[in-house]
């Protein structure tokens, strides 16, 4: 398929091999789409993003794609729920470093700084910033680099209202430049921005909602049904 960006087939991931976190998971990402990933706590959302980021060693899958290959690394950028790396860099220093590592010239950096209300923080050390402002620094870098694949883990966490609204617009508009896969427990962030929603259940994608099907009550019902099943299993 010409519009296919990434295909993952029969992925298994674990922290301890006797207890799988992801089990026989398959998914496809198309070029120029925003895909929301939702699931209950412990469903494996962060583990999946770590695998795709090349940062989780306990996995196997059928694909021949090498997730740690330098060419693939330069095609994707990940913003984690919390990231305390590069603490002795200022935002401007980190942006320059990341741009050199990716071989890209940052785009719209000033617009993104203003949009996230980050002007007063851009020359502070990252380790001196609040969790929310650290998140903004990495989000600005991500959108400025414009990778083919942008991975976001709980991107709303720690953001103020205005920055959250701006983030929603950026995610929704990113398909003009690439593809974004973002995991969130905030249903609003999914329904307002995603072209497609993947429900992660018991380590695999159990349901998929396309554009016109993306409806908060339907997605909430799918999650509640999963939770009810888990409660029943626990009682048994």
N, C-alpha and C positions, 0 to 999 in steps of 0.2 A: 504494500500500500504506500503510495507516494506521500500521503499525509501522516504516516506513522513516524513518531519521534523516538519512542522507546517501547520495547516489549519485554515483559518479565514473565517467564514461564516456570511454573512449578517451583516456587521459591520456598525454602524451609530456612528458618532462622532460630537460633537458640542462644541462651547464656549458659545453660547446662543441657547437654545433649539429650538427657532423658526427659526434658520438659520443653517442648517446642513452643515458641512464641508466635511464629508464623508457620503455617502448615499448608503446603500445596497452594500457595497464593499465586495467582496470575493476574496481570493487568496490562493494559496498553494505554499509552499517552500519545495523543495526536499533536501535530504541530499547531501552534497558535490556538490554544484553548486554556481555560482556567478550570482546574479540577479540584473539588473539595473532597477531603478524606475525613470521615467522621466515624466515631465508634466510642464505646464506653471506655472508662479508664481501664488500662491493662489490655486493651484489644490489640496493641502492637503497632500503633501509629508511629511513635517515635522510633521504634526498632526498624520499621520499614524505611523511614527516611534516612536513618543511619546506614542501613545497607546500601541504599542508592547513592549515598554520599561517600561510600568507600571507607567508612569508619567503624564498621562492625565486622569482625572476622568470623563469627560463628554462623555461617550460612552456606547453603548450596542451592544451585538452580540449574536448569537445563541450558540456559543461554550461553553462547560463546562470548558474550560481551564481558570485557574485563572492566569492572567498575573502578579499579584503581589505575587504569591506564591514563597517562597524562593527557592524551587527546580528549578522553571523555571528561576528565576532571575540569578541563578548560571550557567545556560546554555547559557545566552546571555549577550553581552556587547555592549553598544552604545557609539559611538563618535558623538557628536552633532556639528553643524556648528560652534557654539561658546560655550565655556564652561569656566566659570570663577570660578568654584568651586575648593576647595582644594588649594586656593591661597597661604597658608602659609606652604605648603608642597614643598619640592624639588621634582624633577622627581623621584629620587631614593627612596625617602620616600613614594611617592604616589604609585610607582610600588610595593613596599613591602606591603603597606596597601591593595592594590587591590588584590594582590596574596593571602594574608591571608583571605580576605573577600570571595574570590572565591574558596579557598581551592586548589589552583593550583600553581605549580612551574613555574615561567616564563621561556619560551623557546626562544632561539635565541636573547636574549636581546641585547647583544653586537653587533651582526650582524645588528639588526634593528637600533640601535643608529648610527652606521656608515652609514647605508644605507640612513637614513634621515638627515645625516650631523648634528647630534645633540650633538656631543662630548663636545662642549664648553658650553652647556646649562644644562647638566644633573644634576649639583649640585646647580643650581639657584632656587630661589623660583618661583613657577609657576606664581604668580602674577606679577613678574618682567619680564616675557617673553613677546615677541611680540605675536600678535594673531596667526601668522603662527607657531611659536615655541610652543605655548600652544597646538595647533592642533597636532603637531608632538608628544608631550609628551603623549597625549591620544591615538594617533594612534599606537605608539610603544607599549604602555600598552595593547591595544586591540589585536594586533597581537602576542604579547608575551604570553598572557593568553590562546590563542587558544580556545575560547568558541565554542560550537556547532553552535551558531547563532551569527554572527557579524553584527550589524546594523550601517551604516555610513550615516550621513547626510551632504551632500555637502563636501565630504572629500578633494577635490582638493583646495577649497577656502583657500587662504593665503599661499599656498606652493610655493616654488621656483621650477624652471624647473627640476633640478636633483631629488628633493624629489618627485615631481609629477611622473616622470618616474619610480622611485623606487616603489611608491605607486601602480601604474598600475600593475607592476609585482607581487606585494604582493596580490592584489585583484585577479588577474587572477590565481595565484597559490594557493589561500586559499582553494579551493575545495578539496585539498588533506587532509585538516585538519578539515574542517567544511563547513558551508554555510554562504555566505555574501549577505546581501540585502543592496544596497546603492542607495541613492537618489542623483541625480546630474542634474544640468542644463547645464553641459559641455558635449556635445554630444560625443566628442572624448573619454571621460572616459568610457562611456557606450559601444561604439562600439569596443574598444580595449580590454575590460576585461570581458564583460558579456556573459554568456551562454544563458541567456534569458533576454528579456527586457519587462517590463510592462509599459504601457502608462496610466497615471492617468488623467482622464478627468471627470469634474463635479462630483467629489467625489467618483468615482468608476473606476475600471480597464476597460478601453474601448477596448484596443487592446493588443495583446501579440506577440512578435517576438521571434522565436526560433533561434537556432545557425546559420543555413545557411540563415535565413531570416534577420539577423541583418545587416542592411544596412543604412548608415547615410541618404541618400536621402529619403528612405522610411519613416524612423522615423521622419525626418524633415517635410515631407509632411503631416504626420498624425498630428503633432503639429500645423502646419500652418492651416490645415483644421479646427482644433478645434478653433484656434484664429479667423478665418474668421467667423465661426458660431457665436462666441461670439459678434463680431462686428456687425453682422446682427441683432442679438437679441437686442443689445443696440440701434440700429437705430429704430427698431420697437417699 
